[in-house]
Amino acid sequence: MKRLALYLYPFFILGILFYSSRNFFYLGAVLSALFFMIYKKKKWLGIFIAAFFIIGITAAYVHGNIYNNKYKIIKSLNILEGFVVEKNRESYIVKNFDCNYRIQLKVYGKKDINAGDYIKFTGEIKNKPYYKNLIMNAYSINAYVNCYNYEIQKTKRNNIITIPIRVKYRIIDKLLSMDNVGGSFICGLIFGYDDDMSYEDRENFNQLGISHILAVSGFNIGIIFYFIKFILRNAPSKLRYSISIIFCLIYTFLSGFQPSIIRAFLLIVLVTTSKILNRMNDSLSILTIAGYIMLIFNSYFIYNAGFLLSFSATYGIIVLDGKIKDIIPEKLKLFKDEISVALSAFLATFPIVIWYNGYISLISVVVNILISPFIALLTVFSFITTIIYVIIKVDFIFYPVLYLGGLFINIVKILTKINLIWTTGRPSLTFIILYYAFIILTFKLVKIKIKNIYLNLIKYLFAFCIIFSLFYHPPLLKIHFLNVGQGDSIFIETPERYSILIDTGPAFMDYCAAKDVVVPYIKRCGYNKINLLILTHMHSDHAGGLEYIIKNFNVDSLLTYKNPEDNKYDFVELSSGDRIKIKDLIIDILYPDAEKDNTLNGNETCLVMNVKYKKYSMLLTADAQRDVMDNILGQFDVVKIPHHGSAESLSYKMLDNSKISTAIISVGKNNFNHPSQKVIKALTERGIKVFRTDEYGNITIETLGEGYKIYFR
């Protein structure tokens, strides 16, 4: 069977997904394929399907154990050490080549650490929370460590590997010191380093669907490969190819081994090897082999956004490019290549993009077509300029590329003003499966022996199901307890798509939960407005993101206990006895009493609410004090534990006189010993299930009005 490895690739991936998620949907998909093969009397193919599924499970199991063992080794060490291989604005990546572990290090205090330095350090090795496990493995991070600058000791130790790292960051520092705006873009273009770009500029790239420019990809390494080949065009072919591959390997190392560039490097190596050996090469098979190699090296790459986008875009270009060219009108013949490549990549990555963002730019394809020639030339120009600078070390050589980089940033700002964004929300797995099936049928990527009339009927049915699954929302009440750190933010979606945000999360120093967590999360849910924004009280850990929320969403109504005198926004005031009713959703305000408690302040004034939907009941307590909690009793499916699990708010009277199934604690890193072990013990002794945002991440509760399910995102 031709391209057997390609057809078995999905079952290998399903094995990885099944082991890491324990989702029996993936097992069901494999069993369905097995029964179909038996029905078709192709038992040998069924055996291969089962074998590759098991290999995927085994790979995920082995890699999971490897990462867990490395974490245990790191925890057992008194002193950690290694080379600084990556330097970001707020953290460093430290690699120990002897013990083969990789740490993300955050340093407090004045920093005197450079890329390529060998350091020894102590510090706090953070717990490996449930919600970060897959992401840490996907990005090959074995542990997160926090330490102060005085806990770090620099040691003289040389390694040939650090030479290109030092060169890379010397160039980055020079570009940023000469022009932070243009330089930050050029750094992203040639090294994938965008940490010094402003949040606004990064968001503009993301909204236009051109953020791939800032991630080193196959495009970049392809230019380098052909550039070196061109310089060595008179050299013997084997020498020319060998030197080109060596340069590409160095560039792959400089990029930090991002999945997108590893994929491109493997493709170049495999294609070049086949040419040297005078073997025929098949692009699809070679790309699939590259995928096998990467997932066998680290099966958790399947959860890496760069891996998914890179491979899906490349698959799309390979299989769709020629077919799209055939349907492009003659009037657009001059731009046929640009249009076909951009459309192929867009169609192949569309579900993945909206999965991660919850929205997509409607002018993304046009923008990518228009900017691709400019970006191609600028990448070549920047690469040549960088090589010249390394040789002669003259600063003025960078002025032309910095000017062009700044010019491009301004062009992006103009395009953002005319951008059209379609807010879709995160699609269902059903939508993704139907979408790719529709693409396969529409472009006839698989031969199906069926009459055209029936094939067209199937396509129309799939198209209807795709549209329906994208816009249909089941009649569920969804409550999202967002992982905002040491603070509160709760987002509620009603069955009628009415949006309610209770608190905005904290804002302090360089961290704003609204910017980093709340706004992106709500957009992924498919909302571009908030109907009700309720602030339980005005402390910064609950209301710190107010300005940012209002800046990024249309907010219909603002509600709180007392309208702040120094606030420029007009709040509707709430107090005990008030009720908010939205169809079957009822929010009763239990506390404070405006008439009795008009002299209270701070946590004493926080709103306590009972959220009810049919037979479902939930108690939201904000930072309520113990005397308030003592006066509450009832039957609650879910209770948000007050004040991040503080012992000061613990009410045994409330716990003993109420029936509670599940407790949620919204908490992050803090110096107050939140949550108190006293609180945890009181809850667990009463048979109450406890979930913490610092351990489980974003916690979602879904209910039809009776009973509920809990998900971690």
ChimeraX attribute file (.defattr): number of C-alpha atoms within 10 A of each C-alpha:
attribute: neighborCount
match mode: 1-to-1
recipient: residues
	/A:1	6
	/A:2	7
	/A:3	11
	/A:4	11
	/A:5	18
	/A:6	17
	/A:7	14
	/A:8	18
	/A:9	18
	/A:10	16
	/A:11	25
	/A:12	25
	/A:13	23
	/A:14	22
	/A:15	26
	/A:16	26
	/A:17	24
	/A:18	18
	/A:19	20
	/A:20	17
	/A:21	10
	/A:22	12
	/A:23	12
	/A:24	12
	/A:25	12
	/A:26	20
	/A:27	18
	/A:28	11
	/A:29	12
	/A:30	20
	/A:31	15
	/A:32	12
	/A:33	17
	/A:34	20
	/A:35	14
	/A:36	14
	/A:37	17
	/A:38	15
	/A:39	10
	/A:40	10
	/A:41	11
	/A:42	13
	/A:43	15
	/A:44	10
	/A:45	17
	/A:46	20
	/A:47	14
	/A:48	16
	/A:49	23
	/A:50	19
	/A:51	16
	/A:52	21
	/A:53	26
	/A:54	18
	/A:55	18
	/A:56	27
	/A:57	21
	/A:58	18
	/A:59	23
	/A:60	24
	/A:61	15
	/A:62	15
	/A:63	18
	/A:64	19
	/A:65	12
	/A:66	14
	/A:67	19
	/A:68	17
	/A:69	13
	/A:70	18
	/A:71	21
	/A:72	13
	/A:73	13
	/A:74	20
	/A:75	16
	/A:76	10
	/A:77	10
	/A:78	9
	/A:79	13
	/A:80	19
	/A:81	23
	/A:82	25
	/A:83	26
	/A:84	25
	/A:85	25
	/A:86	22
	/A:87	20
	/A:88	13
	/A:89	9
	/A:90	11
	/A:91	16
	/A:92	21
	/A:93	20
	/A:94	25
	/A:95	21
	/A:96	17
	/A:97	11
	/A:98	8
	/A:99	12
	/A:100	10
	/A:101	21
	/A:102	24
	/A:103	23
	/A:104	21
	/A:105	22
	/A:106	19
	/A:107	20
	/A:108	14
	/A:109	9
	/A:110	9
	/A:111	11
	/A:112	8
	/A:113	17
	/A:114	19
	/A:115	22
	/A:116	26
	/A:117	21
	/A:118	23
	/A:119	20
	/A:120	15
	/A:121	20
	/A:122	19
	/A:123	18
	/A:124	13
	/A:125	16
	/A:126	12
	/A:127	14
	/A:128	15
	/A:129	14
	/A:130	14
	/A:131	17
	/A:132	16
	/A:133	17
	/A:134	19
	/A:135	16
	/A:136	20
	/A:137	22
	/A:138	19
	/A:139	19
	/A:140	17
	/A:141	20
	/A:142	25
	/A:143	24
	/A:144	19
	/A:145	21
	/A:146	17
	/A:147	17
	/A:148	16
	/A:149	18
	/A:150	13
	/A:151	13
	/A:152	20
	/A:153	13
	/A:154	16
	/A:155	13
	/A:156	7
	/A:157	12
	/A:158	12
	/A:159	10
	/A:160	8
	/A:161	14
	/A:162	19
	/A:163	12
	/A:164	16
	/A:165	23
	/A:166	19
	/A:167	14
	/A:168	22
	/A:169	21
	/A:170	14
	/A:171	19
	/A:172	20
	/A:173	14
	/A:174	14
	/A:175	23
	/A:176	19
	/A:177	12
	/A:178	15
	/A:179	17
	/A:180	19
	/A:181	22
	/A:182	23
	/A:183	29
	/A:184	28
	/A:185	31
	/A:186	27
	/A:187	26
	/A:188	21
	/A:189	24
	/A:190	26
	/A:191	24
	/A:192	22
	/A:193	23
	/A:194	21
	/A:195	16
	/A:196	18
	/A:197	19
	/A:198	14
	/A:199	11
	/A:200	10
	/A:201	19
	/A:202	18
	/A:203	14
	/A:204	21
	/A:205	19
	/A:206	17
	/A:207	21
	/A:208	24
	/A:209	21
	/A:210	19
	/A:211	14
	/A:212	17
	/A:213	20
	/A:214	21
	/A:215	21
	/A:216	26
	/A:217	26
	/A:218	19
	/A:219	15
	/A:220	23
	/A:221	23
	/A:222	15
	/A:223	17
	/A:224	21
	/A:225	20
	/A:226	14
	/A:227	16
	/A:228	17
	/A:229	20
	/A:230	13
	/A:231	11
	/A:232	16
	/A:233	13
	/A:234	9
	/A:235	12
	/A:236	9
	/A:237	13
	/A:238	13
	/A:239	12
	/A:240	17
	/A:241	23
	/A:242	16
	/A:243	15
	/A:244	23
	/A:245	22
	/A:246	12
	/A:247	15
	/A:248	25
	/A:249	19
	/A:250	13
	/A:251	22
	/A:252	23
	/A:253	17
	/A:254	23
	/A:255	23
	/A:256	18
	/A:257	16
	/A:258	19
	/A:259	26
	/A:260	24
	/A:261	28
	/A:262	26
	/A:263	25
	/A:264	24
	/A:265	24
	/A:266	20
	/A:267	20
	/A:268	23
	/A:269	19
	/A:270	18
	/A:271	19
	/A:272	19
	/A:273	16
	/A:274	15
	/A:275	15
	/A:276	13
	/A:277	9
	/A:278	9
	/A:279	11
	/A:280	9
	/A:281	14
	/A:282	12
	/A:283	16
	/A:284	16
	/A:285	16
	/A:286	20
	/A:287	23
	/A:288	22
	/A:289	19
	/A:290	22
	/A:291	24
	/A:292	19
	/A:293	14
	/A:294	19
	/A:295	21
	/A:296	18
	/A:297	12
	/A:298	19
	/A:299	29
	/A:300	25
	/A:301	22
	/A:302	19
	/A:303	16
	/A:304	18
	/A:305	17
	/A:306	20
	/A:307	23
	/A:308	17
	/A:309	20
	/A:310	22
	/A:311	22
	/A:312	20
	/A:313	21
	/A:314	22
	/A:315	20
	/A:316	20
	/A:317	22
	/A:318	17
	/A:319	17
	/A:320	23
	/A:321	21
	/A:322	14
	/A:323	16
	/A:324	18
	/A:325	18
	/A:326	11
	/A:327	10
	/A:328	15
	/A:329	9
	/A:330	10
	/A:331	8
	/A:332	10
	/A:333	12
	/A:334	9
	/A:335	13
	/A:336	19
	/A:337	16
	/A:338	21
	/A:339	21
	/A:340	23
	/A:341	23
	/A:342	21
	/A:343	23
	/A:344	26
	/A:345	23
	/A:346	20
	/A:347	18
	/A:348	23
	/A:349	21
	/A:350	18
	/A:351	21
	/A:352	17
	/A:353	18
	/A:354	20
	/A:355	20
	/A:356	16
	/A:357	21
	/A:358	23
	/A:359	24
	/A:360	22
	/A:361	19
	/A:362	15
	/A:363	17
	/A:364	20
	/A:365	22
	/A:366	13
	/A:367	18
	/A:368	21
	/A:369	19
	/A:370	14
	/A:371	15
	/A:372	14
	/A:373	12
	/A:374	12
	/A:375	16
	/A:376	14
	/A:377	12
	/A:378	19
	/A:379	21
	/A:380	16
	/A:381	13
	/A:382	22
	/A:383	21
	/A:384	13
	/A:385	16
	/A:386	18
	/A:387	11
	/A:388	14
	/A:389	16
	/A:390	13
	/A:391	8
	/A:392	9
	/A:393	12
	/A:394	10
	/A:395	11
	/A:396	9
	/A:397	14
	/A:398	20
	/A:399	16
	/A:400	12
	/A:401	21
	/A:402	23
	/A:403	14
	/A:404	18
	/A:405	24
	/A:406	19
	/A:407	13
	/A:408	18
	/A:409	19
	/A:410	15
	/A:411	12
	/A:412	18
	/A:413	16
	/A:414	12
	/A:415	16
	/A:416	20
	/A:417	9
	/A:418	10
	/A:419	17
	/A:420	15
	/A:421	16
	/A:422	14
	/A:423	18
	/A:424	20
	/A:425	23
	/A:426	22
	/A:427	21
	/A:428	12
	/A:429	12
	/A:430	12
	/A:431	19
	/A:432	18
	/A:433	12
	/A:434	18
	/A:435	21
	/A:436	16
	/A:437	15
	/A:438	19
	/A:439	17
	/A:440	16
	/A:441	18
	/A:442	13
	/A:443	12
	/A:444	12
	/A:445	13
	/A:446	9
	/A:447	8
	/A:448	10
	/A:449	7
	/A:450	8
	/A:451	8
	/A:452	10
	/A:453	9
	/A:454	10
	/A:455	15
	/A:456	13
	/A:457	11
	/A:458	14
	/A:459	18
	/A:460	13
	/A:461	12
	/A:462	19
	/A:463	17
	/A:464	12
	/A:465	17
	/A:466	21
	/A:467	13
	/A:468	12
	/A:469	18
	/A:470	16
	/A:471	12
	/A:472	10
	/A:473	11
	/A:474	10
	/A:475	14
	/A:476	18
	/A:477	22
	/A:478	21
	/A:479	20
	/A:480	22
	/A:481	24
	/A:482	26
	/A:483	26
	/A:484	29
	/A:485	21
	/A:486	21
	/A:487	27
	/A:488	31
	/A:489	27
	/A:490	23
	/A:491	22
	/A:492	20
	/A:493	19
	/A:494	18
	/A:495	18
	/A:496	13
	/A:497	16
	/A:498	15
	/A:499	20
	/A:500	20
	/A:501	23
	/A:502	22
	/A:503	29
	/A:504	34
	/A:505	28
	/A:506	23
	/A:507	22
	/A:508	11
	/A:509	5
	/A:510	7
	/A:511	14
	/A:512	19
	/A:513	27
	/A:514	25
	/A:515	18
	/A:516	11
	/A:517	18
	/A:518	25
	/A:519	20
	/A:520	16
	/A:521	22
	/A:522	23
	/A:523	20
	/A:524	21
	/A:525	20
	/A:526	20
	/A:527	21
	/A:528	20
	/A:529	18
	/A:530	21
	/A:531	16
	/A:532	17
	/A:533	23
	/A:534	23
	/A:535	25
	/A:536	28
	/A:537	24
	/A:538	21
	/A:539	18
	/A:540	17
	/A:541	22
	/A:542	25
	/A:543	24
	/A:544	22
	/A:545	25
	/A:546	19
	/A:547	12
	/A:548	16
	/A:549	21
	/A:550	16
	/A:551	10
	/A:552	14
	/A:553	16
	/A:554	12
	/A:555	18
	/A:556	11
	/A:557	14
	/A:558	19
	/A:559	18
	/A:560	23
	/A:561	24
	/A:562	20
	/A:563	17
	/A:564	14
	/A:565	8
	/A:566	6
	/A:567	8
	/A:568	8
	/A:569	12
	/A:570	13
	/A:571	18
	/A:572	13
	/A:573	15
	/A:574	23
	/A:575	23
	/A:576	17
	/A:577	12
	/A:578	15
	/A:579	16
	/A:580	12
	/A:581	12
	/A:582	12
	/A:583	10
	/A:584	12
	/A:585	17
	/A:586	17
	/A:587	20
	/A:588	19
	/A:589	21
	/A:590	22
	/A:591	25
	/A:592	23
	/A:593	17
	/A:594	17
	/A:595	9
	/A:596	8
	/A:597	13
	/A:598	11
	/A:599	9
	/A:600	12
	/A:601	12
	/A:602	11
	/A:603	16
	/A:604	17
	/A:605	25
	/A:606	25
	/A:607	25
	/A:608	25
	/A:609	23
	/A:610	18
	/A:611	20
	/A:612	19
	/A:613	20
	/A:614	12
	/A:615	12
	/A:616	19
	/A:617	21
	/A:618	21
	/A:619	25
	/A:620	23
	/A:621	24
	/A:622	26
	/A:623	27
	/A:624	25
	/A:625	21
	/A:626	18
	/A:627	15
	/A:628	17
	/A:629	20
	/A:630	16
	/A:631	12
	/A:632	17
	/A:633	15
	/A:634	13
	/A:635	15
	/A:636	20
	/A:637	19
	/A:638	23
	/A:639	21
	/A:640	22
	/A:641	26
	/A:642	26
	/A:643	24
	/A:644	26
	/A:645	24
	/A:646	23
	/A:647	19
	/A:648	14
	/A:649	21
	/A:650	24
	/A:651	20
	/A:652	15
	/A:653	15
	/A:654	19
	/A:655	19
	/A:656	12
	/A:657	14
	/A:658	14
	/A:659	16
	/A:660	24
	/A:661	16
	/A:662	19
	/A:663	22
	/A:664	20
	/A:665	24
	/A:666	32
	/A:667	23
	/A:668	19
	/A:669	12
	/A:670	10
	/A:671	6
	/A:672	9
	/A:673	12
	/A:674	19
	/A:675	21
	/A:676	16
	/A:677	13
	/A:678	12
	/A:679	19
	/A:680	18
	/A:681	12
	/A:682	17
	/A:683	21
	/A:684	12
	/A:685	9
	/A:686	13
	/A:687	12
	/A:688	19
	/A:689	15
	/A:690	17
	/A:691	18
	/A:692	21
	/A:693	25
	/A:694	22
	/A:695	20
	/A:696	16
	/A:697	22
	/A:698	21
	/A:699	22
	/A:700	18
	/A:701	17
	/A:702	18
	/A:703	19
	/A:704	17
	/A:705	17
	/A:706	12
	/A:707	11
	/A:708	15
	/A:709	10
	/A:710	14
	/A:711	12
	/A:712	16
	/A:713	12
